[in-house]
């Protein structure tokens, strides 16, 4: 198979380690000029979240019976037909028409991961082995593109390409935190910064990203870089692009230029957190 994501086979012929042997936990690695992740991961907020997964391309290596992605939840669950399960494998037959997966967090450390999975000729479901990995990009529509390589053969990130959208299901809690945020905006407009920050802190504690971002702005303007970093990191970790750019600025001022470059790349869409 060919394409822009087919890597140099000479690396394997010369005895280089397979990708699975190169990963150090969840950290990405650099491979042939591209950033390759062992998985896609993102935190979950307080409300149920729907992942929309749509197949854009599938070109499985010869001998495989199936190809797909595995969705797993840390400190939470996948809601499936009235059941709560830790994870689910979604195969290309379901992905081809687009599929929605509801994931729910159950604590402050909740998050979800997506990894490529494949089924071997003897019917075994496999992941986390060989030359598997994910190149993460943004689609023209702003959604996330997952370019996945199975562990079979040389790395080829054109084997499975999936577009992912993320949406939060509105709940009574989300409406409450939205009201807190809006009231904080009104207080800020009247010049009552302290009251605005009190309301925004309550909203942010309930998972309102805009409140976390605005708190970071206030702290930054007041010269409190530690608190600005805390609030902007909270929002950036949940995908707020404005907070990513602000966090990069704070990190630069704190002398952490290496991490600042990473967040600036996230903010510009060059790669995905």
N, C-alpha and C positions, 0 to 999 in steps of 0.2 A: 504494500500500500504506500501511496505517496501523498504529499501535501506538506504545508508549511509546518506541521507539528510532528513530522517524522524525523526522529533524531538519528545521528550518525551511528551506523551499525559498527563502525570501527571501534567505538568505545567498548562495546560488548566483546568484540573479537579480541581486543587487547587485554581482556581480563578485568575490566572495570566492574565494580560492585553493582548489583542491580539496585533499582531505586529503593525498594523496600528495606534494603540494608543500609541505606544512606540517611533515612529519616531519623531525627532525634526527637522523639515525641511528636508533637503537633507542629513543630517548626518546619517552614518551607526550606527547600534547598535550591541552589542554582544549578541548572543543567542545560548545557549548550546554549547559554544566553537567555534562558527563560526561567521564571520562578515557578517551581513545581511544588504543590502542596500534597501532603498525604491525605488530606480531606478538606472539604469546605466546612467551616464552623462559624457559628454566630450565636450570640446570647439571645435568650428569650425574655420578654417583658412579663408584666403581670397578667396580660390578657391572652386568650387563645390566638394562635397565629396560623394562617393558612398558607402553605407552600404550594404554588402552582408550578408543576414540572411538565415541560413540553419537549418532546424529542425533536431535534433539528437534524440529526444525522446519526446513523448507526452503521458501522462497518466492522463487525466482530471478526477476530482472527479465525482461521479455519479450525474446525473441530469443536468449537464451543456450541452448546445448546441454547444458551441464553446470555443476555447482556443487560445490565440495568444499574440502578443506584440504590444504595442502602441508606435509609434515613433513621438515625438514632437520636434519642433524647437523653440528656444528662439532667438529673434532678427534675424530672417531669415525665411526660408520656406522649405517645401518639394515640389520638382518639380515632378508633376504627370500628364502625358498626356497633357502637355502644360499649366497646371494650377499651381498656387502657393497657397499652403494650409499650415496651421500651423502644421498639423499632420495627421497621417494615422494609422489605425489599420491593422495589418498583421496577418491573421489567419493561422492555421496549414495547411490548404489545399494549401495555397500559399508557406508556409515555407518548405513544404515537398520536393519540387523540387529546393529549393533555390530561393531567390528573391532579386532583387537589388532595393534599395531606394536611390534616389538622394536628398541630403540635402544641402542647400546653406545658408551661413551666410550673414548678412547684416550690421555688425557692430562689434566693438571690443569685445563686450560682447556676441557674438553669440555662441550658443552651441546646442546640441541635447540631448534628454533623451529617454530612452527605459524603459517601465514598462510592467509587465504582465497585460493582460486584459482577461476577460472571459465573456461568454454570458449565462445568466441564463435561466431556463426553460421557462420563459415567454418572452424571446427574448430581454431582457434588457442587454446592454453592461456595464460592471462594472469594476472598478479598484479602487485602493487606499482605500480598506476596508478590514476588517477581518484580516486574517493571510497571507496577500500577502507580497512578498518581493523577493529579488534577491541575490543569492550568486554568486560572480564574480570570475572567475578563468581564467587561460590561458590554451589553448589546447596544445597538443604536437607540433602542427604546428606553434605555436606562436600567433594564433588568440585568441579572447576573447570568453569565454564560459559563458553564462548567464543561471544559474540554477534557475528557477522561481517557486514560490509557488503562487497559487491563494489564494483568501481570504476565500475560502470555507473549513471548517474543520480545522484540525490541520496543522501546517506548514509542507510542504513536497516539498522540492526543487528538487525532481525528477519528478514533474508533467509536467514540460516543460523545455527542455534543448535545447538552441539555440546557434549555433556558429556564431560569427559575424566577418567579415573582413571589413577593412576600407581602401579605396584607394582614392587618390585625382586626380581629372581630370586636366590634364595639360592645362594651358591657356597661352596666351601671357604674362600675368603678372608673372606666375610662371617661364616661360623661362627667363624673364628679371631679376627676382631676382636670378635665377640660374647663370646668367652671372655675376651679381654683386658679388655673392659669389665666383665664380671661379677666378675673377680678384683679389678679396681680398686674396685668397689663394696664388696667384702669388706674390702679394706685400709682404705678410708675408714671403714667401720663399726668397725674396730678402733682408729681414731684415727691411723693412719699416712697422713697427708695427702700427704706427699712421694711415697711409693710408689704411692698411688692415682693421683696426677697423672702419674707416669711411665707407668703402665699405660694410663691414659686417653689420654695423648698418642699412644702407639703405636696405640691403637684408632682415635683420631680421624684419624691419618695414613692409616689404611686406610679412612676414610670413615664411621666410626660417628658419627652425629649426636648421639646421647645423650651420648657421651663429650665431644664438642666443647661441648655445652651445659653439662655438669657442670664442665668446666674453666673455662668462663666464670663460673659461679657462684663457684667457689673464688677466682678472680682478683678478682672484684668484691668479695667479702667481705674480701679482703686489701688492697683499695684500689688494685689495679693495673688502672686503667680501660683502659689501652692493650691489655693482654693480654685483658681481658674483652671488649673490642670485637672483637678479632681472632677469638677462639673463637666468640663469639655470632654474629658476621657469617658465619663459615663455616657454622654450623648454620642460620642464618636464610636464607642464600642457597639452601639445599637444602630449605626449606619448614618448618623447625621453628618452630612458633608461639610456644613458650615463649622461644626465642632471639630471635625478632622483638621481643617485649615487652621482654626484657632489653636488647637492643641499643638500643631506643628510650630506655630509662632512661639508659644510658651516654651516648648522644649528647646527651640533655638536659643531663646534668651537664657535658659538654664544651662546651656552648654551641651545639651544632648542632641547634637546635630544629626547623628546617625538615625535615631528613632524619628526625629523630625522629618527627615527625608522620606521615611516609610509612610508616615501619615500624610505628607503632602502628595505623595504618589496616589494614596487611596483617595484623597480629596479630588484629584484631577482625573480620576477614573482609569489611571494606568494599571492599577491592580486592585484587588479586593481584600478587605480585612477578613 
